[in-house]
Amino acid sequence: MAKDMTLQEDEDKLNDLYDQTIDYHHNYLERLHAAFNKKCEEIGTSAKKKLDKIDESDEEAKTAILTEEQELLDKTLSELKYAINKSNANARKKLEEIQNKLEANTINLEDELANM
């Protein structure tokens, strides 16, 4: 994630870390999406090349190629979903840690003000 992901005491640093975590996660998801699209294009291109090599009347071979293509696309989609879910969970956990630290700092400040 961001360079310094240890939780800081300073509220500004915590807010910056929160923003950096969101930015990192957003950028990761964009890269993941681009990689997914590229992989799907490669699978489609490969299937098209295989279809071009067989006789048009060979329905059994066409079906086998298209079935293989669909299986690869399904597998790629499953991998994408897994990666997104894992990344979302990690980002959510980090954001919750930061938020909890911010809230703890706020509570400490309120306690100090009450004791004045």
Beta strands, then each sheet from edge to edge (+ up, - down):
end
